[in-house]
């Protein structure tokens, strides 16, 4: 049985792994639009988080399996292989395409120059080949990060880190040069709810307090607006630990520093204010707990200066042409991973990862999600294998004008990144654009 897995991030790799482990006769092609595998592990995990990035080694083992084939640079949908054609080439197709865009705030001024999504900023410093934006920190002294999840913590930390700490990472050289010249000294991370409801994990939160030359500031009065802050004992352990860290910072004496990270709570953005043709401040409304887990506006307002605004309020799935989609949830309708078309199971079509369940959980959450989908697929295998295929799908892809980057091509990209780093006096440095990646893959 031949299976196509669309997407080579954690959900795609874990799906491929589960399939080959459970069925000795299945052959899996892992297709990706990009010439590089690993999805958000390569293009979403912060460059200074080497331990998390080392998960690539686990995913590598999957993609090097004798019955798994990596085919990069293969787009599905507009400008690429139609989804219907892909279904003709394989007994089953599993879509693991993630959540490709971000949520908007929906407030006046959101489109001002200097206002970006955190996704754009992360793509820039992670060398995503689709990233065309730059100039994030140019001319900025104060930055506001809207959101209190791990991505918000990541971007705040990247803004606060110095060149000495970033040079050893695989950050692309243009981003390193820009951040080295940054004059951002004040970083405000702002949430509309309280500290007990923040989405960051304690490990990432604590990391902010260990940044050289950086002071973390919180306001005890703001924290105390959260009823759970006054008595955190009933909270689940992760939230309780977060509150304890924040409590310690609130009680700490000021220390000499060149940068400040301020964590603010119970503030809802209502408008981005212009100054000199670009963003100059963010106007917030003070909120208060409504007693039901949400917040309500108080009619009190505050403005925070910012020449750079990064919104980090969640990812959002996008439709893939030829696949059903629920715009309310940003997911593909499914039953235990089986794609549903108008409420009916679509034979041979499956989903896993964020496009299946929404952008929730951590990298490891994708493993049981993928296993559920793979189990459903293999339960259907006796029916699926009766479909006649036109031969090796790779032959058909090439006949359609597609020139996939196979595993050897990816290994050539890795080697080129080692050589680039050596030429810059650094370790591995990522190639930041499509042309350099494809040239490396094809030995040009």
N, C-alpha and C positions, 0 to 999 in steps of 0.2 A: 504493500500500500504506500502510495506517495502522498505526502502531506506538505502543503506550503504554509509556513508561519510568516506572517507579514509583520515585521518589526523585530529588531535584534536587541532590544533592551532587556531588562530582567524578566519581564513577563514572557517575552518571546523565547528567550533562552531557557527559562524554566519549563515552558510548554514543550519545547523540543526535547529537553532532558527527560521529562516525564514520559513522553511518547516512546523514546528509544529504550528507556528502562523497562517499561511495561510490555512492550511488544517487540520481539526480536526480528520481526520482518518489516517494520515500518522504516521508510526512508524519508528524511525531513530536509526540505530546502528552507533555510531561513533567509527571507528577502528583506532588504532594507533600502529605503530611498537614498540614504547616504552611503558613501563608499566605506564608511567606518562602522563597526559594530558597537554594541553596548548601550545605546540610547542615552538616557539621563545619567547613567554611571559615568559616561565619558563627557557628556555635555550639560550636566546639571549639578553634579557633585562639585563643591567648591575645590579649587586647586590645592588648597592647603590641608584638605582632609584626605591625606594619603591612605589612612587605614580603610576608609570607606571605598576609595578609588581602587584599592587592592582587590575588591570584589571582581574586578575585571578578570583576575586570574581564574576565579571559579567559572565565570561565564566563558572564558577562553576554552576551558576543558570541555564544555558542552559543544562549542562550535568546532572543536578539533576531533569530535567523535567520528568514527569511520562511517556512520550512517547519517551524519548531519553535514550539510553543505551550506556555506555562507555565500550569498549572492548579493553584493552591495551595488548601489547605483541603479536599483530597479524601482522605478516609480509605479505605483498602482493608482489608476484613475486618470484624470485629465493629463494629457501630455505623456502618458506612460501606458502600461498594459491595463486594459479595461478589466474591472473586477469579474465580469462575465467570462472573459477569455481565460482568466486565471483559474476559474472554476472548471473550465474544460480541460486544463492541463494537469490537474491534480484530483485525486479522489476526495480530498478535503482541504479546506482553507481555514486557517485560524488567524483572525485579525487581532494583533497586539500592537495597535498603532498609538496607544497612549492618549494624552490630552494635550493637543498641540498648541493651544493658545491660552490666553489669560483672561481673567474676569476684569471688567472695567468698573470704575467707581460710579459713573453716570452723574457727574457733577460739573458745574460750569468751570471752564478753564483747564479741563483735563488734557486738552490737546495743545496747550501752550508749549513752546520750545522749552526744554529743560524738564518736562514731565515725561516719564517713561514707565514702562512696565518693568518689574524686576526681572521678568523673563528675558527682555531685551538686554538688560545689563549682564545677566548671567551668561547669555549666549555670546556676548562680546568677550568677556574675560575667560570663557571656556573654549573660544576659537570655533564656534559653530559656523560651518561654511555659509549658512544662510544669513548670518549677521552682517548687516551693512552699516549699522549705526556706530558712531563713535562720538567723541566730544562730550561724554557724560559729565566728567568732572571739570571740564575747562571753565575757568572763571567762577567756580562754585566755592563758597566758604562754608555754607550750611546746607545739610541734606536732610530731607524728611523721608523716612521709609514708612509707608502706610501698611500696617499688618504686623502681627506678632506670632508668626510661625517660623519654622526653621529656615525657609528661604529668606525671610526678612532678616533673621539673625546672620545668615550667610552674607548677604549684601552689605549689611552694616559692618560686619567684620572685615570684608574686603576693602571697604572705604577707610577703615581705621588702620589696617596693616601697613607697615613700611616696606620699602623696597628690599631691605635686608631679609625680611621674612618671606617675601613673594618671589625673589629671584630663584630659590631652589625648586620652585614648583614648575609645572608644565605650562603655566600661563603663557599665551602668545606674546611675543616681544612688543607689538604695538600697545597692547593693554598694559603690560608691565611698565613701559615707558610713560604712558599717560598717568597711571596711578602713582608712579614715582614722583611725578611733577605736581600731583594733586595738592591743593591748598585747603582742602576740606578739613576743618577743625571741629565742627559740631555736627553730630549725627543724632537725629531724633527718631526713635522707633515708636510708633504710635498705634494703640489699639482702641477700638470703640467700646470694648468690654473690659472686665477686670482681670487682675493677675491670675486668679484661679481658673480662668477660662482661656488663657493664652495657649496657643497650639505648639509652642516650641518645646523641645525636650530639654531636660535639665543639663545634660552633658553639653549641648550647644550653648545654652544660656550661660553656664559657668565659664565657658571659653572666653566670653566677652570680658570677664573680670581678670583674665590673665594676659591680655594684650599689652605689650610694652608701651609705655608712654601714654596710656589711655585710661581715663577715669570713667567709671560707670556711675551714672546718677539716677536715682529714683526719688520720688516724692512720697514721704510717709503718709501725708494727708490724702494723696490720691489713692494709694494702696488701700488705705483704711475705708474707702468707699465700698470696697468689696466685703460683704458680710463674712465670706469664707476666709478672708485674710486675717480677721480678728481671731478666729478659731479654726485653723486649718486641719484639725485632727479628723473631721469626718471626710475629708477629701481623699480621692484615690491617691496612691503613693506618688505617681509622677507629678500630679498637680501640687501635692503637699510639698514635695522637694523644691519645685519652682518657687513656691511662696516663701519657703525658708531661705532660699538664695536671695530673693528680692528683699526680704526682711533684713538680712545681713548687710546688704548694700545701703539700705535706707539708714541704718544705724552707724555706718562707717564714717570716719573723718575724711574730709577732702584730702587729696594727695596731688602733688605737682604732676602736671601732665600737659602734653601738647595737643591732645585730642580728647573730646568728651563724647560719650554715648549716653544719651538720656532716654530712658524707657518711660513712656507716658501711657496712661490708661484712662478709660472713660472719656475719650475724645473722638468724635465722629467728623470726618472731613465733609465740609459742605461746599467749599469753593477753593479753587486755586487762583490766587491773585497775581496780576501781571505787574511787572516792573521793567521798564525799558524794553518792551517787546517780548519778554520771556517770563517764566514763572519767577516770582519774587517772594511769595509767602503762601502758606496754606491756612485757610480759615477753618477752625474746628468749632463744633458745638459740644459743650460739656454734656455728657450723658449720665444717667443714674440707673441702677438696677431696677427692673420692673417687677421683681418678685417671681418671675416665671422663666428665668434663665436668659432673658433678653435685656435690652436697655431702652430707655426712652429719653428724648431730648429734654433739656432743662431750660432752654432759651438763653443760656449764658454762652458767650463766644470768646475764642482766643485765637490770635494769629501767631504762627511760628514762621520766622524768616527761613527761606529756602530758595537757593538757586538751582537745586537738583531735587526732584521728587521721584521716588520709585514706589509704585504701587505693588504690593505683594498680598493680594487678597484671593488667591487661588487660581488653579489651572482650569481649563475648560476643554472638553472634547469637541472635535469638529467633525462634520459629516464627511464620509468617504463615498464618492460617487459609486452608485450601484449597491450600496449597503443601507439597510434601514437605520434610522437614527431618531432618538428622542431628544429634541432640543431642550426640553425642560431639565433633563438631567445630564445632557451632554454625553449620553452613552448609547450603545447599541442594545436594543431590546433582546433579552435572552432568557433561556430556561436552563439553568445549570451549565451555562456556557454555550448552549445551542442557540444560534441566532433565530429570532422570531420575525417572520414577515406577516404583518397583520394578524398577530396572535398565533400563527401556526409555525411549527419548527421548519426551518429551511434546510433540507438535506445537504450535508456536506459543508455547512457554514458554521463557524464557531468564533468565539471572542474570548479574550483573556486580558487581564490587566486593567488599566484605568479606563479604557474604552468600554470595558464590561461593567465595572463596578463604580466608576467615578474616581477622581483624583484623591484617594484616601490611603492612609497607611504609610509604612516605610518600605524600603526595598524588599525586605523579607516577606512582607505581606503578599507579594506577587507569587510566592511559591505555592501555598495552598490553593490560591485562586487558579493558577495554571494547572495544578494537579486535577482540580475539579473538572476543568474543561477537557483536559487530555483523557480523563476517565470517561466522560460523556462520549467523546469522539471514538474511543476504542470500543465502547459498548455498541456503537453503530457500525463498527468496521465490517461485519459480515454483509451488510447491505451496501456499504460504500464501495467495496472492492469489485462489485459487479460492473461498475462503470468502466468502459473501455477508454484508455488514454492513447493519445497519438504518439507515444514514445517518451524519450527523456525530455522533460520540460525545458531544460537548458537549450536544447537544439531549437525548440520552438521560439524561445525568447530571443535567441540570436537571429533567427530567421525574421523576427519582427523588428530587427534593428537595434536590439538592446545588447550592450557589451558589458555584462556584469563584472564587477570587481570581485574576484574569487579570493579564497583565503590567502593565496600567495601574494595577491595584490595588496591585501591589508597588511601582511607582514612587511612588504616593501615600504608601505607608508610608515609603519613603526620604525623601520630602519632609517628612513629619511628624517624622522623627527629626532632620533638619536643624533644623527649627523648635524642637524640644524642646531641642536642644543650645544654640541661640542664646539661648533663654529662661533657661538655666542658666549662661550665660557660658562655655560649653564648645564643642567642635566637635560633630560628629554624636554623638548619645546614643541608644542603642537603647531602643525601647519594650519593657517587660519582661513584658507579659501578653497573653493572648489577646484580651481585650476591647479594649484600646487598639490592638492591631494590626488587628483587624477593623474597628473604627470608622474608623481611618485609611484602610484599604483601600476602604471604602465611602463615604468622604467625610463621615462623621458628626462 
